[in-house]
Amino acid sequence: MVEQSRVRAVRWRDLLQLNRFEILHEWGLSLPWLLASWFAAAHALYLPALACAFMFFLTGLRQAHNAHHYALGLSRPATEWVLFGLSLLMFSSMYAVQVNHLRHHRFCMGEEDVEGASARMPWWKALLTGPLFPLRLHHKALEVGDARQRRWIAAELTGIFGWVVLVFAVLEFSWLQFHVIAMAIGQCCTAFFAVWTVHHDCEREGLFARTIRNRTKAFLTYEMFYHMEHHLFPAVPTCKLPILAKRIDALAPELAGKKVF
């Protein structure tokens, strides 16, 4: 792919630290979209609500992704509670996702990479089998996770079940029911939007991930598609990936050879 010496020469450790404003920004990134979605759904404006729910899901994925690598600028316990909260709001155990995501980095595009399996499919199959994706992630996490990880997963799944019962059997607010349904749909589409888009037609021993360079596209997608950069330096927070991309381009521009779109 590229001489390892050139990759090692990229400066990245100075990008690990977040200042107070950056921490607050990352922590609250999804909140406006969540509230906007709830407000629109409460007023039966379902198309705007769906658009805002999509953006909440995207920004929630960014927060969870950083939390999986403890790159939110928070302590480890605080980060884990952020994952727990996102699990309830996004209708999936984020600890189960973390177990698989870290294995994805270790076994990227290999047989043990459950998360990356959809990238080896045609796009239409990644979409059609999308509903199976979260089930496979949870099953694998419970299979390979240690006792502590399984306790977190059990707590998150219990919380999700209680949340669903509360929403549909107790509160019966249509806007909350809309939210749960929208998140369930989002989870079914994750295999395509969060995995296939950034790894399809990539080689395990070559360019194994895609990236982005257009600044407008990066802004609109909350910088989530600097994926090659993320795989090379997973500890770097998402908000610092554009800086990292420039540094990589200066030393190894061929790493940006495959774009997401």
C-alpha positions as a Markdown table, in Angstrom:
| # | Residue | x | y | z |
|---|---|---|---|---|
| 1 | Met | 0.0 | 0.0 | 0.0 |
| 2 | Val | 2.6 | 2.5 | 1.1 |
| 3 | Glu | 6.0 | 2.4 | 2.7 |
| 4 | Gln | 5.4 | 2.0 | 6.5 |
| 5 | Ser | 8.1 | 4.6 | 7.1 |
| 6 | Arg | 6.1 | 7.3 | 5.4 |
| 7 | Val | 3.0 | 6.4 | 7.4 |
| 8 | Arg | 5.0 | 6.4 | 10.6 |
| 9 | Ala | 6.4 | 9.9 | 9.7 |
| 10 | Val | 2.9 | 11.4 | 9.8 |
| 11 | Arg | 2.5 | 13.7 | 12.9 |
| 12 | Trp | -0.7 | 12.8 | 14.7 |
| 13 | Arg | -0.2 | 12.7 | 18.5 |
| 14 | Asp | -0.7 | 16.5 | 18.8 |
| 15 | Leu | -4.2 | 15.9 | 17.4 |
| 16 | Leu | -5.4 | 13.7 | 20.2 |
| 17 | Gln | -6.2 | 16.5 | 22.7 |
| 18 | Leu | -9.5 | 18.4 | 22.5 |
| 19 | Asn | -10.1 | 21.8 | 24.1 |
| 20 | Arg | -13.1 | 22.6 | 26.2 |
| 21 | Phe | -15.1 | 24.0 | 23.3 |
| 22 | Glu | -14.3 | 21.0 | 21.1 |
| 23 | Ile | -15.4 | 18.6 | 23.9 |
| 24 | Leu | -18.7 | 20.5 | 24.4 |
| 25 | His | -19.3 | 20.5 | 20.6 |
| 26 | Glu | -18.7 | 16.8 | 20.3 |
| 27 | Trp | -20.8 | 16.0 | 23.3 |
| 28 | Gly | -23.8 | 18.0 | 22.1 |
| 29 | Leu | -23.4 | 17.4 | 18.3 |
| 30 | Ser | -26.6 | 15.3 | 17.9 |
| 31 | Leu | -28.8 | 17.1 | 20.4 |
| 32 | Pro | -30.2 | 19.8 | 18.0 |
| 33 | Trp | -31.1 | 17.2 | 15.4 |
| 34 | Leu | -32.8 | 15.0 | 18.0 |
| 35 | Leu | -34.9 | 17.9 | 19.4 |
| 36 | Ala | -35.8 | 19.1 | 15.9 |
| 37 | Ser | -36.9 | 15.6 | 14.9 |
| 38 | Trp | -39.1 | 15.3 | 18.0 |
| 39 | Phe | -40.6 | 18.7 | 17.5 |
| 40 | Ala | -41.4 | 18.0 | 13.8 |
| 41 | Ala | -42.9 | 14.6 | 14.6 |
| 42 | Ala | -45.0 | 16.0 | 17.4 |
| 43 | His | -46.5 | 18.4 | 14.9 |
| 44 | Ala | -47.1 | 15.6 | 12.3 |
| 45 | Leu | -44.4 | 17.0 | 10.0 |
| 46 | Tyr | -43.0 | 13.6 | 9.2 |
| 47 | Leu | -40.8 | 14.3 | 6.2 |
| 48 | Pro | -38.8 | 17.1 | 8.1 |
| 49 | Ala | -38.9 | 14.8 | 11.1 |
| 50 | Leu | -37.4 | 12.0 | 9.1 |
| 51 | Ala | -34.7 | 14.2 | 7.7 |
| 52 | Cys | -33.8 | 15.4 | 11.1 |
| 53 | Ala | -33.8 | 11.9 | 12.5 |
| 54 | Phe | -31.4 | 10.9 | 9.7 |
| 55 | Met | -29.1 | 13.7 | 10.8 |
| 56 | Phe | -29.4 | 12.7 | 14.4 |
| 57 | Phe | -28.5 | 9.1 | 13.5 |
| 58 | Leu | -25.4 | 10.4 | 11.5 |
| 59 | Thr | -24.2 | 12.7 | 14.3 |
| 60 | Gly | -25.0 | 10.0 | 16.9 |
| 61 | Leu | -22.8 | 7.6 | 14.9 |
| 62 | Arg | -20.0 | 10.1 | 14.9 |
| 63 | Gln | -20.3 | 10.5 | 18.7 |
| 64 | Ala | -20.4 | 6.7 | 19.2 |
| 65 | His | -17.5 | 6.2 | 16.8 |
| 66 | Asn | -15.3 | 8.6 | 18.8 |
| 67 | Ala | -16.5 | 7.0 | 22.1 |
| 68 | His | -15.6 | 3.5 | 20.8 |
| 69 | His | -12.0 | 4.8 | 20.6 |
| 70 | Tyr | -12.3 | 7.0 | 23.8 |
| 71 | Ala | -11.7 | 10.0 | 21.6 |
| 72 | Leu | -14.5 | 12.3 | 23.0 |
| 73 | Gly | -12.2 | 14.1 | 25.4 |
| 74 | Leu | -14.0 | 12.6 | 28.4 |
| 75 | Ser | -12.9 | 10.2 | 31.0 |
| 76 | Arg | -13.3 | 6.5 | 30.4 |
| 77 | Pro | -16.3 | 6.1 | 32.7 |
| 78 | Ala | -18.0 | 9.2 | 31.3 |
| 79 | Thr | -17.5 | 7.9 | 27.8 |
| 80 | Glu | -19.1 | 4.6 | 28.6 |
| 81 | Trp | -22.2 | 6.3 | 30.0 |
| 82 | Val | -22.3 | 8.3 | 26.7 |
| 83 | Leu | -22.4 | 5.0 | 24.9 |
| 84 | Phe | -25.2 | 3.8 | 27.2 |
| 85 | Gly | -27.2 | 6.9 | 26.5 |
| 86 | Leu | -26.7 | 6.6 | 22.7 |
| 87 | Ser | -27.7 | 2.9 | 23.0 |
| 88 | Leu | -31.1 | 4.0 | 24.3 |
| 89 | Leu | -31.6 | 6.8 | 21.8 |
| 90 | Met | -30.3 | 4.9 | 18.8 |
| 91 | Phe | -31.9 | 1.5 | 19.5 |
| 92 | Ser | -28.8 | -0.7 | 19.6 |
| 93 | Ser | -26.2 | -1.7 | 22.1 |
| 94 | Met | -23.3 | 0.6 | 21.4 |
| 95 | Tyr | -21.0 | -1.6 | 23.5 |
| 96 | Ala | -21.8 | -4.5 | 21.2 |
| 97 | Val | -21.0 | -2.2 | 18.3 |
| 98 | Gln | -17.7 | -1.2 | 20.0 |
| 99 | Val | -16.6 | -4.8 | 20.5 |
| 100 | Asn | -17.1 | -5.5 | 16.7 |
| 101 | His | -15.7 | -2.2 | 15.7 |
| 102 | Leu | -12.4 | -2.8 | 17.5 |
| 103 | Arg | -12.3 | -6.2 | 15.9 |
| 104 | His | -12.9 | -4.5 | 12.5 |
| 105 | His | -9.7 | -2.5 | 13.0 |
| 106 | Arg | -7.8 | -5.6 | 14.0 |
| 107 | Phe | -9.1 | -8.0 | 11.3 |
| 108 | Cys | -10.1 | -5.4 | 8.7 |
| 109 | Met | -11.8 | -7.0 | 5.7 |
| 110 | Gly | -10.8 | -10.5 | 6.9 |
| 111 | Glu | -13.0 | -13.5 | 7.8 |
| 112 | Glu | -13.2 | -12.5 | 11.5 |
| 113 | Asp | -14.4 | -9.0 | 10.6 |
| 114 | Val | -18.1 | -9.3 | 11.2 |
| 115 | Glu | -18.7 | -5.5 | 10.8 |
| 116 | Gly | -16.9 | -5.3 | 7.5 |
| 117 | Ala | -18.6 | -8.3 | 5.9 |
| 118 | Ser | -21.2 | -6.2 | 4.1 |
| 119 | Ala | -18.4 | -4.4 | 2.2 |
| 120 | Arg | -17.7 | -7.6 | 0.4 |
| 121 | Met | -21.2 | -7.8 | -0.9 |
| 122 | Pro | -22.8 | -5.9 | -3.9 |
| 123 | Trp | -24.5 | -2.7 | -2.8 |
| 124 | Trp | -28.0 | -4.1 | -3.2 |
| 125 | Lys | -27.2 | -7.1 | -1.0 |
| 126 | Ala | -25.8 | -4.9 | 1.7 |
| 127 | Leu | -29.1 | -3.0 | 1.8 |
| 128 | Leu | -31.3 | -6.1 | 1.6 |
| 129 | Thr | -29.4 | -8.0 | 4.4 |
| 130 | Gly | -29.2 | -4.8 | 6.5 |
| 131 | Pro | -31.8 | -5.9 | 9.1 |
| 132 | Leu | -29.5 | -8.9 | 9.9 |
| 133 | Phe | -26.5 | -6.7 | 10.5 |
| 134 | Pro | -27.3 | -5.5 | 14.0 |
| 135 | Leu | -28.3 | -9.0 | 15.0 |
| 136 | Arg | -25.0 | -10.4 | 13.8 |
| 137 | Leu | -23.1 | -7.6 | 15.7 |
| 138 | His | -24.9 | -8.4 | 19.0 |
| 139 | His | -24.5 | -12.1 | 18.6 |
| 140 | Lys | -20.7 | -11.8 | 17.9 |
| 141 | Ala | -20.2 | -9.4 | 20.7 |
| 142 | Leu | -21.9 | -11.7 | 23.2 |
| 143 | Glu | -19.8 | -14.6 | 21.8 |
| 144 | Val | -16.4 | -12.9 | 22.0 |
| 145 | Gly | -16.8 | -10.2 | 24.6 |
| 146 | Asp | -15.4 | -10.6 | 28.1 |
| 147 | Ala | -17.6 | -10.6 | 31.2 |
| 148 | Arg | -17.5 | -6.8 | 31.7 |
| 149 | Gln | -18.5 | -6.2 | 28.1 |
| 150 | Arg | -21.3 | -8.7 | 28.2 |
| 151 | Arg | -22.6 | -7.0 | 31.4 |
| 152 | Trp | -22.7 | -3.6 | 29.5 |
| 153 | Ile | -24.4 | -5.2 | 26.5 |
| 154 | Ala | -27.0 | -6.8 | 28.8 |
| 155 | Ala | -27.6 | -3.5 | 30.6 |
| 156 | Glu | -28.0 | -1.7 | 27.3 |
| 157 | Leu | -30.4 | -4.3 | 25.8 |
| 158 | Thr | -32.4 | -4.3 | 29.0 |
| 159 | Gly | -32.6 | -0.5 | 28.8 |
| 160 | Ile | -33.7 | -0.6 | 25.2 |
| 161 | Phe | -36.4 | -3.1 | 25.9 |
| 162 | Gly | -37.7 | -1.0 | 28.8 |
| 163 | Trp | -37.6 | 2.1 | 26.6 |
| 164 | Val | -39.6 | 0.4 | 23.9 |
| 165 | Val | -42.2 | -0.8 | 26.4 |
| 166 | Leu | -42.4 | 2.7 | 27.9 |
| 167 | Val | -42.9 | 4.3 | 24.5 |
| 168 | Phe | -45.5 | 2.0 | 23.1 |
| 169 | Ala | -47.4 | 0.7 | 26.2 |
| 170 | Val | -47.2 | 3.5 | 28.7 |
| 171 | Leu | -46.5 | 7.0 | 27.3 |
| 172 | Glu | -48.0 | 6.3 | 23.8 |
| 173 | Phe | -46.6 | 9.6 | 22.4 |
| 174 | Ser | -46.6 | 9.5 | 18.6 |
| 175 | Trp | -43.4 | 11.5 | 18.3 |
| 176 | Leu | -41.5 | 9.0 | 20.5 |
| 177 | Gln | -43.0 | 6.1 | 18.7 |
| 178 | Phe | -41.8 | 7.7 | 15.4 |
| 179 | His | -38.4 | 8.1 | 16.9 |
| 180 | Val | -38.1 | 4.4 | 17.8 |
| 181 | Ile | -39.3 | 3.3 | 14.4 |
| 182 | Ala | -36.9 | 5.8 | 12.6 |
| 183 | Met | -33.9 | 4.5 | 14.7 |
| 184 | Ala | -34.8 | 0.9 | 13.9 |
| 185 | Ile | -34.8 | 1.7 | 10.2 |
| 186 | Gly | -31.5 | 3.5 | 10.6 |
| 187 | Gln | -30.0 | 0.4 | 12.3 |
| 188 | Cys | -31.2 | -1.7 | 9.3 |
| 189 | Cys | -29.4 | 0.7 | 6.9 |
| 190 | Thr | -26.1 | 0.9 | 8.8 |
| 191 | Ala | -24.5 | -2.0 | 7.0 |
| 192 | Phe | -24.8 | 0.0 | 3.7 |
| 193 | Phe | -24.2 | 3.6 | 4.8 |
| 194 | Ala | -21.6 | 3.1 | 7.5 |
| 195 | Val | -19.7 | 0.1 | 6.2 |
| 196 | Trp | -20.3 | -0.6 | 2.5 |
| 197 | Thr | -19.8 | 3.0 | 1.4 |
| 198 | Val | -16.3 | 3.3 | 3.0 |
| 199 | His | -14.9 | -0.2 | 2.2 |
| 200 | His | -16.5 | -1.5 | -0.9 |
| 201 | Asp | -14.1 | -2.7 | -3.7 |
| 202 | Cys | -11.2 | -2.3 | -1.3 |
| 203 | Glu | -8.3 | -4.7 | -0.9 |
| 204 | Arg | -7.3 | -6.1 | 2.5 |
| 205 | Glu | -3.6 | -5.7 | 1.7 |
| 206 | Gly | -3.9 | -2.5 | -0.4 |
| 207 | Leu | -6.2 | 0.5 | -0.1 |
| 208 | Phe | -8.5 | -1.1 | 2.4 |
| 209 | Ala | -10.7 | 2.0 | 3.0 |
| 210 | Arg | -12.0 | 5.0 | 1.2 |
| 211 | Thr | -11.8 | 8.7 | 2.1 |
| 212 | Ile | -13.1 | 12.1 | 1.1 |
| 213 | Arg | -11.4 | 15.3 | 0.0 |
| 214 | Asn | -14.2 | 17.7 | -1.1 |
| 215 | Arg | -14.6 | 20.1 | 1.8 |
| 216 | Thr | -18.3 | 20.7 | 1.1 |
| 217 | Lys | -19.1 | 17.0 | 1.1 |
| 218 | Ala | -17.0 | 16.5 | 4.2 |
| 219 | Phe | -18.9 | 19.3 | 6.0 |
| 220 | Leu | -22.3 | 17.9 | 5.0 |
| 221 | Thr | -21.4 | 14.4 | 6.2 |
| 222 | Tyr | -19.9 | 15.7 | 9.5 |
| 223 | Glu | -16.4 | 14.5 | 8.4 |
| 224 | Met | -17.4 | 10.9 | 8.9 |
| 225 | Phe | -15.9 | 9.7 | 5.6 |
| 226 | Tyr | -12.2 | 10.3 | 6.3 |
| 227 | His | -12.1 | 6.6 | 6.8 |
| 228 | Met | -8.7 | 5.7 | 5.5 |
| 229 | Glu | -7.3 | 8.3 | 7.9 |
| 230 | His | -9.3 | 6.9 | 10.7 |
| 231 | His | -8.0 | 3.3 | 10.1 |
| 232 | Leu | -4.4 | 4.5 | 10.1 |
| 233 | Phe | -4.7 | 6.6 | 13.2 |
| 234 | Pro | -7.9 | 5.5 | 15.1 |
| 235 | Ala | -7.2 | 7.5 | 18.2 |
| 236 | Val | -7.5 | 10.8 | 16.4 |
| 237 | Pro | -10.9 | 12.4 | 17.0 |
| 238 | Thr | -13.1 | 12.9 | 14.0 |
| 239 | Cys | -13.0 | 16.7 | 14.2 |
| 240 | Lys | -9.2 | 16.5 | 13.6 |
| 241 | Leu | -9.3 | 14.2 | 10.6 |
| 242 | Pro | -9.2 | 17.0 | 8.0 |
| 243 | Ile | -5.9 | 18.2 | 9.5 |
| 244 | Leu | -4.6 | 14.6 | 9.5 |
| 245 | Ala | -5.7 | 14.1 | 5.9 |
| 246 | Lys | -3.6 | 17.1 | 4.8 |
| 247 | Arg | -0.6 | 15.7 | 6.6 |
| 248 | Ile | -1.0 | 12.3 | 5.0 |
| 249 | Asp | -1.5 | 13.9 | 1.5 |
| 250 | Ala | 1.9 | 15.6 | 1.9 |
| 251 | Leu | 3.7 | 12.3 | 2.6 |
| 252 | Ala | 1.6 | 9.6 | 0.9 |
| 253 | Pro | -1.0 | 11.1 | -1.4 |
| 254 | Glu | -1.8 | 7.7 | -3.0 |
| 255 | Leu | -3.7 | 6.8 | 0.2 |
| 256 | Ala | -6.5 | 9.1 | -1.0 |
| 257 | Gly | -6.9 | 7.1 | -4.2 |
| 258 | Lys | -10.4 | 5.8 | -3.4 |
| 259 | Lys | -13.1 | 8.2 | -2.6 |
| 260 | Val | -16.4 | 7.5 | -0.9 |
| 261 | Phe | -18.2 | 9.8 | -3.4 |
